[in-house]
Amino acid sequence: MTVNELPVSGGKVTCTDGRLRSTENCRFCIHSRYFVIDGKQERSPSLAFCLRERTVKEVEYLRATAVGCAESRGDGFSSIGNIIA
C-alpha cells in the first residue's frame, strides 16, 4: 500500500479529490493512516476497526503538520461510518 503524506496548513489539508478539508475529517476517513505530530507518525483513529493495524489511541489531529493518506484514485474522503454501519 502506498501512503502519500499530505501537508496540513491551518488545520486544513487538500484532499486527493482537490477539496480543502479539516484534519478532523481525516480522522474519520478510511484512507487515513497516520498524522504527523511533533515529527512523529501517530496512527489515525480511523484504524480503530482495522484488524491488521488496530489502534484505539486518540491523537491531537489539530496539531498535525501532515496526514498519511492511502487514497490513490482521487476519490477523496470516504467515511469509516459507511463500513461499520
C-alpha positions in Angstrom: 0.0 0.0 0.0 1.3 3.4 -1.0 0.8 6.2 1.6 1.1 9.8 0.5 1.9 12.4 3.1 -0.4 15.4 2.6 0.8 18.7 4.2 -1.5 20.4 6.7 -1.8 24.2 6.9 -4.0 25.9 9.5 -5.8 22.7 10.4 -6.7 22.0 6.7 -5.5 19.5 4.2 -6.0 19.4 0.4 -7.7 16.1 0.0 -6.9 13.8 -3.0 -10.1 15.0 -4.7 -8.8 18.6 -4.6 -11.2 19.7 -1.8 -9.9 21.6 1.2 -10.9 19.6 4.4 -10.4 19.8 8.1 -8.0 17.3 9.7 -11.0 16.3 11.8 -12.4 14.7 8.6 -9.2 12.7 8.1 -9.6 11.0 11.5 -12.9 9.5 10.2 -11.7 8.6 6.7 -10.9 5.0 5.7 -7.8 6.2 3.8 -6.2 8.0 6.7 -3.2 6.0 8.1 -1.4 8.5 10.4 -1.0 12.1 11.5 2.5 13.7 11.8 2.6 15.4 15.2 5.9 16.9 16.5 7.7 15.0 13.8 6.3 11.6 14.8 3.7 9.4 13.0 0.7 8.8 15.2 -1.7 6.2 13.9 -5.1 7.6 12.7 -8.2 6.9 14.9 -9.8 5.6 11.7 -7.8 2.4 12.2 -9.9 1.6 15.3 -11.8 -1.0 13.3 -8.9 -2.3 11.2 -7.9 -5.9 12.2 -4.4 -5.5 10.9 -3.4 -2.1 12.3 -5.9 -1.5 15.1 -5.4 1.5 17.3 -7.6 3.0 20.0 -5.4 6.0 20.9 -6.9 9.4 20.3 -4.5 11.8 18.5 -4.2 15.6 18.6 -5.1 16.0 15.0 -5.4 19.8 15.3 -1.6 19.9 15.9 -0.8 17.8 12.8 1.6 19.1 10.2 0.8 16.3 7.7 -1.6 13.4 7.1 -0.6 10.0 5.8 -3.2 9.1 3.2 -3.6 5.8 1.3 -6.1 7.0 -1.2 -4.8 6.7 -4.7 -7.7 7.0 -7.2 -8.6 10.7 -6.5 -11.9 9.8 -4.9 -11.2 11.7 -1.7 -12.8 11.4 1.7 -14.7 8.2 2.5 -16.2 7.8 5.9 -15.5 4.8 8.1 -19.1 5.1 9.1 -20.0 3.6 5.7 -18.2 0.4 6.7 -19.3 0.0 10.3 -22.9 1.0 9.9 
